Each structure stands twice: as C-alpha cells, then as structure tokens.
Amino acid sequence: MIRILSVGDVFVDRPEPAAGFAPLAGLLATGDIVFGNCEGAHSRSADRAPQAKGPQVSAPENAEALRTLGFDVMSLANNHSVDGGHEGLRQTVAALRRHEIEAVGAGENLGEAFEARLLTRNSLTVAFVALSTVFPAGYEARAGVPGIAALRAHTFYVNPDPSCWNPGAAPQIVTAVDEDDCGTVEEAVRSAAARADVTVVGVHWGDPFRPFALTDCEPQVARLLVDAGADVVLGHHQHLLRGAAFLDGAPVFYGLGNIACDLPALAADLLRETPDAPYDDEDACLRTYGEYGIYPRAGYPLLPFHSDARRTVVARVDVDGTGVLDCGLYPCRIEPDGAVRPLRVADPRHGEDLAYLRTCLAHVPGPAELEPTESDGYAYWRLVPGG
C-alpha cells in the first residue's frame, strides 16, 4: 500500500521561502508521494508572455520551499506556467529538477507536455498525467512549440427560454470539449495506465470567481479521464474549495484550493498596467470587481482572494495493486503571514470548515459524504459514497 497526498495551487514568493510551512510539511511527510500544482514560474528570465496579466513569476530560490514541503511531482499544466515565456518555463522545470521534483504537464512540444511521469513506491508504480482547460491563448504546447498540456473547450451562450424575448437575461452556458484534444488526452491517459498500477490525473479547471459551483465542463472532463483509465482525478485552479465524488469507484476531487498563492506585488503590478483601476482601495475593489474578485485583502498581504480561500485541504488517497483503499481530506487553514496549519479536531474552525465542505459536496453530481475522524493527530474527513 502507498499513500498519495495532494494539494491544489502552490506559488511561493516570499523573503523566506520555507517560512510558515513546517506544520504542513509534517503532515505531508506522512505520504509516500506528494503532488501539487506549481501555479507560476520560478525563473530569472526577462521574457514575459504578452497575454500574462499580473504575471506570476518568482525567483528560482523560492522553489526551495517546494522541496521543504516534500513534493515529489508537480503539475505545470495551468494558466501561469508560461507567464515568464518559454525560457521561464524551461527555468521552472530546471528549478524543480534541482530539488528532485518531477514536472508534468508541460514540455518542449506537445508530446513532452502530455508525457506521463512514473514514480515507484513499495513495488507499486504510479503514473501522473496533467492537463489544463484554463489558459491564455498561446500557452498550449504544439508540435515543435513549448507549452502546457491543454484541453480546449468551446463555450456557447444559449437563450434559456427561446419562447420569450428577454433582452439582457443571463444566458445558459453550454460547453463542448474539443474533439481533437479529447483524443490526445485519452491517448495520454490510456498510455499511462498501461504502464502503471495506479494512474493519477491533475487537471486545472473551473471558475475562481464563484463559490461552490462547478462549470458544466468539469464533470464532462472528469468522465473523459475516468473512462480513459484514471484511478484518481485531482482538480485545482479555483482557489476556493470544491466538492468531490466517485466515478466508477475513482475519487474525483474537483477543487483542492491553494496552500500558497503569494502575490505580494499584485496591486503595484496591476496599477502599472491599469493606472485608473482602484487596486489600492479594497472597498472600491469590492464595488468594482465583486466579493470574489482578485485584489489585495487587508491582513493577508500574500493572499489576494476572498476569505474562503484561506480554507484549504490536503487530499489523501491510499492505494494498492487492487485500486483505491481509502480517500479523504485533511482540513487546513492559511494564516495571515502565509503559514499553513492543518486543523486538529478540537480546533473550533474544524466544524466550520466541515460544514463548508459539505456545502461544496451538495453542488457536485454524484452523491458522496464526509465521515469526520482523526488520523496521525490531524482532523481527517474520509470520503465515502453517498446514499
């Protein structure tokens, strides 16, 4: 048996990269393999992708925190890995390798981007594949062009009531996943599954500006991945937690939140690009960009997201040669200084966060339930099929 621990988005940009992560590192040390999404570039390249707004690029030294946390494999299939251009992407891969971390979901061409990473523990081989449905145009890898493993989806806006003229009414949103990209994804997952005992797919998807809700693309893609051979699906990008479900016995975690998304210079960067924007006034930002917009938040200089983004989790999946034995979530909180602290059962925030996750579950197709318990001294919520 091996234990796979996973988190959502990770981007470290702070004077002391490893500061605040000791409590979380203790929890992650209980895993045989640790996975996360590297939400940005660690690079000194002067390049910048022209599409990057508020680019997430930090010095390579910040990758030290990733090794301190014990990551074994990290996804680069996201909407920020190419913010530092192609050279920035290369330097990020090199920074991860210097710390003995496998990078998945990006490469020098389309084939490399979709190539699985195989890790063996206790005589079990686990394959990791990563892809993103959310990315700026041009970030996707192509034949002979570096980039990320991308799965495009086309969005259509439909009149919700064709029998009624109602100008300005909110449309129904319908998503269709690109058939060519589906074929590439299916081939990558099937190839990985043929070479491994367990196949894990990380996928960047969803809407970061709404709590709880899934886009209609997410269940579509989850079904595609499980049908192709994924045993575990790990979702990220939304910064706000999402629910989880089982598809044919495979756990699908739709949104693991973030353990770090350090953006200390966000206001200054955005004000340079849009001098008339109110990024230095939180009340004005609330009126302009809404409750769940991305702008600096008082008391949390590194984390410019809604207070719900301070709730986060570590996903746990125990597997052996027969499949998934157990899975669930360790609840954690991000503190004002960026420290990440796993919760104990006695922590008064434990009950609040359990109620929050149960609300997330209510928005996910396919019933699942959380059974609160304790593991290694930490609060642990076992995920089980619902009634």
Secondary structure, DSSP 8 states (H G I E B T S, - for coil): -EEEEEEEEEE--SSSTTTT-HHHHHHHTT-SEEEEEE-SEE-------TT-SS--EE-GGGGHHHHHTT-SEEE--SSSTTTTHHHHHHHHHHHHHHTT-EEESEESSHHHHT--EEEEETTEEEEEEEEES---TT-B-BTTB-EE-B--EEEEEE-S-TTS--TT---EEEEEE-HHHHHHHHHHHHHHHHT-SEEEEEEE-S-TTSSS---THHHHHHHHHHHHT-SEEEEESSSS---EEEETTEEEE----EEEE--TTHHHHHHHH-TTS-TT-HHHHHHHH-TT--S-BTTBTT--S-GGGGEEEEEEEEEETTEEEEEEEEEEEE-TTS-EEE--TTSHHHHHHHHHHHHHHHTSSS-EEEEEEEETTEEEEEEEE--
